[in-house]
Amino acid sequence: MSTLDTVIVEINDHFWSYLLIPLVAVAGLYFTLRSRALQVRLLPEMLRVVGERPRPGADGTKPVSAFGAFSISAAARIGTGNIAGVASAITVGGPGAVFWMWVMAIVGGASAFVEATLAQLYKVRDRSGDGKGTYRGGPAYYMQRGLGKRWVGVLFAVVITVTFGLVFTAVQSNTIASVTAGSLGTGGDDGPAWFAPAVGVVLAVLLGLSVFGGVRRIASVTQVLVPVMALIYLVLALVVVALNATELPRVFADIVGGAFGLREVVGGGIGVAIQQGVRRGMFSNEAGLGSAPNAAAAAETSHPVKQGLVQALGVFFDTLVVCSATAFLVLSADPDLSGRQGADLTQSALQDTLGAWAGHLLTLVVFLVAFTSMIGNYYYGESNIEFITHSRPVMTGYRALVLVATFLGALGSVSVVWNLADVTMGVMALVNLLSILPLSVIAFRLLDDYQEQRRAGLDPVFTRDRLPDLTGVECWEPAPSGAPGRAGEPADAEAR
C-alpha cells in the first residue's frame, strides 16, 4: 500500500507542479487582464450584490438567495484545509507561502467570476424534486450547452461527484473523528473501539437530515453554520494576534522576506514557497476548479454577472480572511515549526497563547468547518447526478453512498484516498479550465451588459433577447408583455 501511495504522490506532484498550477495561473492572469481586474475594482459592487433578496416564486416558494448560494459554496470552500492546510504550507514553504497564497486568491477571483457567471447563464430549471422550480447548473451544464460537448460534461460530472460527493466527504468525516478523539483523549490504540464508529453514525445521521431536505434545506443549514463557524474561528485568531501584537512587524517581514528574500532565492526555498502558496490557495478557494459554480447556478438573481461577483467575493473571504487568520495566528504565536504541522500546529499556537481550553474550542470549530464542507460537497454531487440522469433510484443510491462514505471515513486513515482525490481533483480542474477559456468571451459580454445598465442607474436585469446570438440558454426569457418582472426577468420599479 505504501508503494502505491508513493507512486500516486509522484504522479500527483508532477501533474500539479508542471501542468495544473501553471495553467491556473495563466488562465487567472488572462481573465484579470481581460476584465480590467474586476475582482478589485468591483469589490464594492460584490458587497452590495451579496445582500440582495430574491423575489418569492409565483407559487409562493422562497428561491435560493445570492447569500444562500454564497453559503453553499463557502461551505465546501472552507474546510479543514483552511486550518490544517495553511499551517502545513507554512511548515513546508515557510512564511513566504502566505504571500503567494494571497496572490493566488487575487488572481483566482477573476477565474471564479467567469465560471460562476457561465453557470448562471446556462442553468436549467429543476422540477424533479419537490416540483417547485429550483435551479441546477455548473460546469457540466455549460460544457454541454455552451461548448456543445455533452461527453465532456458527463466526464466532469462523474469526476466531481466521486471527488467531492464521496471522497472528500469521507476525509472530512475522518478529520472530525480524529480531532474529537484527540480533544477527549480517546485517540490512539488505547482508545475504545466503539468511539470512531459512534462518531461515524452520528455524522451520517446529521448529514442525512440535511441532504434529504433538498437544496433549500441545505442553503438554510449552511446560512446558519457558515457565519457561526467563521465568527468563532476569526475571534480566536484575532484574540491570539492581539495578545501577540508586538510580533506583527516581524510576521509581515517574515511573509514578505520569505516570498522575495535573497536567502530563499539562493537556497531554492522561494520555489517551495511559491508552490506551497499557490497550491494551498488553489485547493482552499477552489477558483477555477469547477466546484463552486454548482452552487452559483442554484441562486435566483436578475443577472448572471451578479452571482459571478458573489463567487469572486467568496474566494477573497476564503483566502484573504479565513486562511490569513490561520497564518497570522500561527506566525504571531511563533510556535516550533519543526516539531509540528497541520492542525496540530494551529492547535499548539492556540493553546500556547490562550490555554488548553482553546484546543477544545478548536475541535468545535473543526466540526463546523468539516460538517458544512460535507453539506456543500454533497450538493455538488447531487447537481451533477441530475445532469447525467433524473432517475430517482440513482439519486437515492447516491445519497446512501454519501452516508456510507461518511460512516467509513470516520473509521481510519485515508492517506491513499486523499492522494487519489488530488489526482481526480486535478483532472476536474483541467477539464474545467480548458472549457472556460473559450467560453470566457461570453462571460465578458455579460459583464459589459451589466456595467452598461449600472451606468444608466438601473439594477441590471438580463434576458435572452439582450444577446440573441447565444444558444443553449434555457432560462432568462423575457417576461410576457405587461406582466410584472421577477428576479431573472425584467425587473419592475420596486425590484430596482
N, C-alpha and C positions, 0 to 999 in steps of 0.2 A: 504493500500500500504506500509506503514511504517513497519507493521508486517511482510509482505512478504520480504521486504528488510532486516530486521533483521535476518530472518531465512536463507536467501541466504548468508548473510555475515558470519553467524555462520558456515554454511556448508563449505563455501569457505575457512575460516581461518583454519579449521581442515584439509581440503583436501590438502592445500598447506603446512601447517606447519609440518604435520606428514607424508605426503606421497611424495608430489612433490619436495619440497626443499631437503629432504634427497636423493631422487632418482637422482636429477640433480647433486648434489654434488658428490655422489658415482660414477656416470657414468663419470663425468668430471675428477675425480681423476684417475679412471681406464684408460681412454683414454690418460691422461697425462703420466702416468707411462708406458703404453704400447708403446707409441710413443717416449719415452725418451724426453718429454717436447718439442715437435716440435714447439709449439706456441711461445717458447722463442728462441730456438736455430736456427730456420729457419726464424727469423724475417727479416734479410737482403734479403732472397730469396722472401719473401712476397712482399717487396717493389719493387723488380725487376720485378716480375710477373705482378703486377697490372698495370704496364705501357705498357705491350705488346699490339701490334696492330694485330688484326686478318687479314688474307688474304681475299680479296673480294671473293665472291662465284663465281661459274662457270658462272652464268648468270649476273655477274657484280654487284650483290647486296652487301651491306655492312652488315655483320653479327654483332650481339651484341658483343662488346669487353669485355675483363675482367673488365675494368673500368666501362663499361656500366652496367654490372651485379652487380658490387660493388655499383654503384649509386642507382640502383633499390632497393637493399636490405638495403642500408643505408637510403633510403627514408622512408622505413617502420620501420626500427630500430629507427631512430632518430625522436622522436615525442615530444609531449608536456611533456611526462614523463621525458625527459632529463632536462627540465626547471622547471616544477612543481613537478614532482615525486621525484627528488633528494632533493629539498627543503623540501618536506613533510617527506622524510626519515630522514633528519637531525632533523626536528622538533620532530618527534616521537622517533627516536632511538638515537638522539644525534650525535655529530661529529664522533663518532666511527663507525657509519653506513657506512661512506665513505670508511674506511679501508676494511670492509668486502665486499663492492661493488667492490673494486679493486681485492680482492682475487677471487671473483666470475668471474670477467672478464678474469683473467689469466687462471683459471681452465677451464672456459667455452670455451676458444679459441680452445681447443682440441675437444670438442663436435661439435663446428661449423665446424671444419675441416672434421670430419668424415661424418656428414650429407651432407655437400656440395660436397665432393668427390663422395659419393654414388649417389647423384643427377645427377652429370655429367656422371657417368658411365652408369646409367640406363635411361638417357634422350632419348626422341624419336623425330623424325623429325615431324615438324608441317607444313603441306601444306594445311590446311583447310581454312586459311585466304586469304592472297594475293598470295598463291602458290609459294612463294619464298624461302621456305625451312628454316624457323627458327626452334628453338628447344623448346620443352616443357619437364618438368620434376619436380621432387620434391619427398617428402616422399610417396605420393600415388603411384608413379611410382616404387620406389624401394621396396615398400611393396608388390606390385603385382609381379614384375619381379625378385626381389632378394629373398623375402621370399616365393613367390608363393601363396600369400593370397590376392586376389583381394578384398574380402569383407572388409578387414582391410583398404585397400587403399581407398575404397569408403567411409567408415566411416570417415576417416581422411579428405578426400576431402570435404565432407559435413560440417564438423565441422569448418575447416579453412575458407571455403567460407562464412559461416554465421558470424564467429567471425571477420575476417579481412575485407572481402569484404563489409559487411553491417554494423555491429555494430560499429566497430572501425572507419569506415568512418563517421558515424553519430556523434560519440564522437568528432572526430577532427573538424567536421563542427561546432558543438556546441561550442567548445573551441575558434575557430576563431570568431564566432559571439559574444561571451562573452567578449573577450579581446578588440575587436573592439568597442563594446558598452562602455566598461569602458574607453577606450582611448578618445573616442569622447564625453563622458559624456551623453550618451543616454541610459544607462542601468537603471535597476530598474523599478518600477511600473510607474514612471513618464515619461519613455521614449516613443517615438512614436511607435504605434502598427505596423507600416509598416516596421520598421527597420530590425528586425530579418528575416521576410520573404524575404526582399530585399537582405540581405546577403546570404540567402539560395539559391535564384535564381541565383545570380552572381556566387556562388561557383559551383552550378550544371552545369552552362554553361561552366565555365572554365574547370571543370573536364571532361565534355562531349567532349570538343575539344581535350583533351589529350587522353582519353581512346579509342575513336573511331578511333584513328590513328594507333592502333596496337602496338606491343611490341617495334619496333624500334622507334616509336614516343615517347613512354614512356621513353625509355632509353635516347633519346636526350633531353627531357624536364628535367629529373632528373639530367643529367650530368651538366646542367646549374644551376639548382636551388640548389642542394645539396652543391656544393662548396661555392656559394654565401651565403647561409644560415649559413653554418658552419663558414665562414670567418667573417661575421658580428657579430655573437654571440661571437666568440672567441676573436675578437678585443675588444668588450665591456668588456668581462670578464678580459682580460689582462690589460686593462686600469684601471679598478677598483682595481685589485690586485696590480698593480704598484703603484697606489696612496696610497694604504694601505700596502706597502711593509714592514713596521716596524711590522706589525701584523703577518707576515708569521711564525716566530718561534712559536708564540702562537697557530696558526692554526695547524701546524704539531703536536705540543704537544697535542692539544685537540683531533686530529684524532687518534693518537696512544694511548693516555691515555684513550680515550673513548672506544677503542677496547679491551684494556687489563687492564685498571685501577682497583685497589683494590676497590675503591668506587663503581664502576659499578658492580663488581662481588658480593659484599656484598648486594647491593640494587637490584640485579636482572636485572639491566639495560644492562648488557653485552648481555644477551639473546635477548633483544629487539633490540640492535644494530646489532647483527648477523642476526636476522630475517629480519629486515628492509634493511640491506645492501645486503644480498643475494637475497632477493625477488626483491628489486629495480634493482639490477644488472641483474637479470634474465629477468625481464619484459622489461628492457631497451635494452639489447643487443640481446635477443631472442635466445641465444645459447642453442641448444638442443630442442627448441620448434617446429622446423619443418617449420618455415615460410621462412627464408632466402634461403633454398635450392631451392625453386621455382624460385628465381631469378638466383641462381648459375647455374641451368640447362640450362638457356637461352643463356649462353655465348658460343662463338666459341673459343675453346682452343685446344692445341695439346695434352694435358694430363689431366685427371680428377683431379689429385693432384693440378694442378695449381689453379683451382677455389677453391679447399679446402683451399689453402693458402690465397687466396684473401679474402674469407669469414672469416677466422680466424683474418685477419687484420681488417676486419670490426668490429669485436667485440671489439678489442682494441681501434679503433677510436671512437666508440660509447661511451664506458665507461671510458677508461683511458684519453680520450681527452675531449669529449663534456660534459659528466657527471662531470668530475673533474673540468671543467671550472665553472660549476654552483656551485659546492661545495666550491671552493676557492673564488668565487665571494661572496657567502653568508657569509661564515665564516670570510673572511678578512674584510668585511664591518661591521660585528658584529651587525646585526640588532636585534631587540627584537624577540626572537624565540617564546616567549609565546603568543604574540598577533597576529601573522600572520603565514600563512602556504601556501604551494604550490606556484603557480605563483605569488601570492600577495607578498610572502616573497622575491622572486627573484626580482620582480619589485621594492620593497621597498629598497633593497640593492643597486640597480642601481640608483634610484632617490636620495637616501641619499648621494651618492658619486658624481654623475655626474649632478644631477638636473632633473627637471620634463621632459625635452625633452627625456631623456633616456627611460622613460616609454612608450613614443610614438614609439620610435625606437624598443623597445622590442615587441610591437604589430606587427610591420612588421616582425620581426624575427619569432614570433609565427605563423604568417600567412604562411611564407615559410616552417617552420617546419611541421605544420599540413597539408598543402596542398601537400607537397611531400610525406608525410605519406599516404595520401588518394590515391595518384597515385600508390604507392607501394602496398597498401592493395588491390586495385582493381586488379592489375596484379596477385596477389596470388589467388584471387577468380577465375579469368579467366582461369588460368593454370589448376586449379582443376576441373572447369566445363568441360574443354576439356578432362580431364581424364575420367569423367563419361559419357559424350556424346559429339558428334560432331554436334549436331543439331544447326543450325543457329538461329532458333526461340528461343531456350533455351538461347543461348548466348545473343541475343538481349534483351530478357526478363531480364536476369541478369544485363546487362548494365543499363536498365531502372530502376531496383530496386536500383542499386547503386546511381543513380542520385536522386531517390526519398528519399533514406536514407540521402543523402547529404542535401537535402532541409529540411526534417523533423528534422534532427539533429540540425539545426540552430535555431529551434523554442523554445526549452525549455530544462529543466533538464532531464538528462539521468542517474540518480543515479541507479535505478533498473537495467537498461540495462547494465551499467558498471559492476555491480556486477555479473550479469548473464554472461557477457563476460569473467569475471575472471574464472568462472566455466568451460565454454566451452574451454577457452584457456588452462586450466589445463588438461582437457580431451585430448586436442590436444597434449600437451607435453607428457602426459603419454603414449599415443599410439606411438608417435614418438620415445621416448627413449627406450621403450621395443622392438622396431623394430631395431634400430641402434646398440643396444648392441650385438646381434648375428651377424649382418652384418658388424660390425667394423673390423673383421678379413680380409675382402675383402679390405676395405679402407687401412689397414696397408700393405697388399700385394702390393697394388698400390703405396704406399709410398716407399716401398723397391725398386720397379722397377724404380720409379722416381729418387731416390737417386743414384742408380747404374748407370743410364745414366748420371747424373750430374757429378759423379766422373770420368766418361770416357770423360768428356769435351763436352758433347752433350747438345743440347736443347732438353729436354725429349719429346718423341712422343710415344703415346700409341696406339696400335692396338689390336684387339681381340685375335689375334694369340699369343700374349705375355702371356696371361693367358687363354689358350684354354679350361680349365675346367669350366669357368664361363658360366652360362646360363642366358637367358633373356636379353642379351645385344643386342640392335638394331643397334646402331651406332658403330663407331670405327673400321670399316672394313679396311683391308689393301688396299692401292691404287693398281690399275691394274699395272702389270709389265711394267716398262718403263714410266709410267705416272708421272708427277710432283706431289709432295706432297702438301697437303693443311693442314691448322690447323685442328687437329683432326685426321689426317692421317700422314703417314711417311713424315717428313719434308725434303725439299731439302736443299742444301748448303746455299742458300740465306736466307731461313727461320731461319737457325741456326746462 
